[in-house]
Amino acid sequence: MVTYALIPLLPLVSFIVVGLFQKWFRNQAHLICVPMVFLSFALSLTALFDVAQGNTVNVDFFEWIPVGSFNPTFGVMVDQLTASMLVLVTLVSSLVHLYTVGYMHGDKGYDRFFAYISLFTFSMLVLVTSNNFLQLFFGWEAVGLCSYLLIVHWYERKASCNASLKAFIQNRVGDFGFAIGIFLIWVTFDSVDYQTVFAAVPEHLDESVSFLGWEVNVMTMIALLLFVGAVGKSAQFLLHSWLPDAMEGPTPISALIHAATMVTAGIFMVSRCHPIFNASEVAMMTVAIVGGFTALFGATIALTQNDIKKVVAYSTMSQLGYMVMACGIGAYAAGMFHLLTHGVFKALLFLAAGSVIHALAGEQDIRRMGQAKRHMPTTYWTMLWGSLALAGIFPFAGFFSKDEILWQAWNTGMMGKGLWLVGIIVAFMTAFYTFRVFFLVFYGADNMDHEVRHHAHESPKVITIPLVTLAIGSLLVGWLGQPFWGKNPVHEYMSPVFQSAVSGTPALQAHATPLPDLVTAAFADDDGHGAPAAPEAALGAEAAVTPDAVATPEVAMSAEAVVTPGAVVTPEAAVSAEAVVTPEAAAHPVAAAAAHGEEAGHGGHDKGAEFALMALSMLVAVSGIWMAHRWYGRPSQAPSRLAAAYQTLYQGSLNKWYWDELYDAIFTRPTLRLANRMWRVADDIIIDKVLVDGVAITTRITGEILKFFQTGRVQHYAMVMSLGIFVIVGGFFLF
Amino acid sequence: MDHLISWVIFLPLIGAAIALLVRDHQTVKIITLVITVADFLISLPLWLGFDHGTAAFQFVEKAAWIPTFHINYHVGIDGISLLLVIMTTFLAPFCVLCSWHAIAERSREFMINLLVMQTAMIGVFCALDMALFYIFWEAMLIPMYLIIGVWGGVNRIYAAVKFFLYTLAGSLLLLVALIYMFFNGGHTFDIPTLMTVGFDPRAQMWLFAAMLIAFAIKVPMFPFHTWLPHAHVQAPTAGSVILASVMLKMGTYGFLRFCLPMLTDASISYTPLILTLSVIAVIYGAYMALAQSDIKKLIAYSSVSHMGFVMIGMFVYNQQGIEGAILQMINHGVTTGALFLCVGVIYDRRHTREISEYGGLAKTMPVFCTMFMIFTFSSIGLPGTNGFVGEFLVLLGAYKFHPLTSVLAATGIVLGAVYMLHLVARMVWSECSNPENQKLTDLNLREWFVLAPLVVMVFWIGLYPAPFLDVMHESVLHLLDQTAGVAGAQQIAMN
């Protein structure tokens, strides 16, 4: 328990020490930061195994803002979901710390940089270990702050300033939605504690709130508001344009923050809040569609970018879309699995790209690289492994996690089939653009500047060691979620979280094709033909009657089965969840299977279909690589001819579909213009000059006029008085 | 110590009297510093010895003063005023320190003004007699008028006169209201007694209108805010700090002390108007801030926006909202005061407030920039800083009361980030191209001592606000009880 608290606190200590005593360090900040974060990593590993034993932890340390029934705390919760995030964050952070020693060597802000990445690590760990929404929000905004501070690391560059501003503000827009989501959670549940809120979800399923005159289901509303936060943080479509710009920051933070950890916070949050999302079909559908669209959108832009980091950034956006899509179809474990593998291989790609940039004296344009293989063999093969993992080639990590998502999508009804199609198209593009970069950098024509080529060199050990470690990781981590024999270990590990009694059933899977072998496949090993489908609690599910619809006992069983000792779920919650599920099921005898649909695929005869799909996606990926090889592996005219033929599409992709220009025209410029106009006209002239000073001036003018009547002569006063009397008396007689 | 509150109130005045006898400027500065620090130290027992368990006024002192008019010297504090008093005494030494070299001429008179003003300000928060309250309220104006008018910038006379007349006009309406309450509340100026009177609802509407204008000018609420940018821009640093940190709180404090408990029916009726104006203030103030090219004006308009949050919190009739509002008063005092102090630091070096004159300060003044960034993020309301706790509570309470108000006001947290970070990007980051900026020196020891304690406050309130919130609970619950009878049906339909 205390050790768990140390995991986030150790990096905080290094931040405070380095931050306060920066002057004493003289570019030696790594002496404290690196050991601390490695220690954190070691502790995270113990947490991972400890949790696997069923020893989940949930403690409050102190009350943060105690006001009446609003009583958020600072605490630590470590369950399977948190433990896996802990390991990912501390692992990547450790390696990035190490890498930074080499990469930022000689930088003026060396110590400051270390202080901030330590602060970031702390914030991210606070985010994932939170046991309530407010601490989550604390971490959520704190990582945004660190991202801001690190993007602007080279603050003298105009581009860095603009990028940092954009990142923070777009994230704030997301956080605006997130904060309102928290308000609504508190108003609905009278608590912001995860455990209390999730357990109470079934009691509030049918409540609604009014939103701009519409009555919206409260779960839908909460889920969508929280998702707005995720859209900002995870750079989903509409709040995505900050992520590529964030590449203005030094490469180590692109790897750590803008690929492996912070940007995945949205997926983590949605997974963490899955009981709420599961309760709303509309929200799930939105999540799935936004995710799928972002995956496609990012990939189309990545195809044509010429900045090596931009390509990787758009690919990150696209992969985040994949994960969000997985959440939307209720395949949280698959989404988290992809998050973990992606964290490893994308960090590798960024760091390898950084190594290339470092070696080529800061050159980032892939058109001015080529034949770098000769100069930097280690970077070459590590980047190859990373690219293979991203492209989804067996047996590298991306293959397992990506196919897991595609397979889950395939099994989620008609919409799922559509998402699968999107996914497979994106997979092709991914393979293509990843290897486009790879071939342009390491093969192709040698377009380097003479000067640059002369100095090109392999990076020092402190840079290559993290690369090699991550490369090995990219080969191995995928096997944690292998689908070939026995149980899928990742699903097994995660099941207490996503199939707990409070989880509910992913709403979209209500429409899924009935899958056989559900319960047995998930919790037993035999094939169990004809096992009944589980009932469906999702709201608004359509009643499509099928024969084997009612099977409540199994659900009850499964719900109980997963309550591990010490888990955050109380038996009462389990009971209440069943109590709600059962009548719902009776009311809607939905065919839907899939209480735990994501498990279903691994049982019995569906293996055949799954392997067929795997083979297909492999084929797609390989053809993408082949195409990249044909076009970029050696000098070729094909790309430019194609670009000329489809000028509009090419320009659109190259210019990121003009999204920056659009935002500039809709938001940025009008806002500034409006502010200026309003200030000059409304504030300065109308309110201040006319109204306020107007009163003063009127008073003065009145005084100026009236002073002529103050002549001091009695005759005048007498005359005015008699005139007055005359008028009054006259008036009196007249009317 | 007996008569603790009276000591806290009048120690600065005694100091001013002593300073009058001394001719040497340097000695007067030292006397003032010692007096303000001593005042802060003796005010601490108010907090430490404060009984959390009661809503009654504490440390009460009462003596007949002008018996003919039933005016008493009656002072005391409750959970609402306690922190405001502490904040006032806490900030005073920094106002002295930041004027140490900045006020070169007539510094002796300046210090005396500061001390007199301090007594008046603490008096306002402690007074439990309306006549006494009004005297302190008006007494505060004169030293401020002089500080702006004598030690201010180029347009100081215009700004000072505007400030004085505008607030005075409001005060007169307040006076009328107070006199009416005296005659209809049983011939007494006693605030605790008047809270129990229950004025005629129709009369309340007029009384509330009078007080609304008086307090709204002070807060300042939209559209009564235009004196503020002028006053801030022209005032010397210490003047800006006091104006922003303490004087603006007088308005919001007035609403809490008079309007809500005494004019409950009218408060409920006026709630839609006040919430509407406050939401406008939040958004409008932010937009105005975005358009500014003068640092002080920018921060002045940000005050309009932030005080809008405070107003919203008070008129949503729940514990979260009101405690958030009170805490936000303190936060605004700490953070905006600190931001003005920061502006003072660079103004002393460059003698300009134009944002475009700066740029790349991170290079030459890293320590200053670190602190400035901390206050910036506190102003933006980043979790972990004080600004977050206040704003979040206010918006949370507002959401419970009327969701649309909360949602509209919450856009202020986005806009806040826009104008503050836009300022930072132009001032702290970017290239240090101006040769004038390349030779700037970082904070000296005096400036460090001015800003560092405020940094501590930012994080203390941000991470562990319980000691601040605990003292409010009973008083706020009592206030809610007072309004509850009428505010039973709280959901007021707003368009």
Interface residues (C-beta under 8 A of the other chain):
Chain A: F62 E63 W64 I65 P66 V67 G68 F70 L134 F137 F138 W140 E141 A142 L145 Y148 V152 Y155 E156 K158 S160 C161 N162 S164 L165 F168 I169 R172 V173 D175 F176 A179 I180 I182 F183 L184 W186 V187 V209 T671 L672 L674 A675 N676 M678 W679 R680 D683 I687 D688 L691 V692 A696
Chain B: K162 L165 Y166 P223 T226 W227 Y284 Y287 M288 L290 A291 Q292 N318 Q319 Q320 E323 G324 G360 A362 K363 F377 L382 P383 G384 F388 V389 F392 L393 L395 L396 Y399 K400 P403 S406 V407 A410 T411 I413 V414 A417 V418 L421 H422 A425 V428 W429 S430 E431 C432 L463 Y464 P465 A466 L469 D470 H473
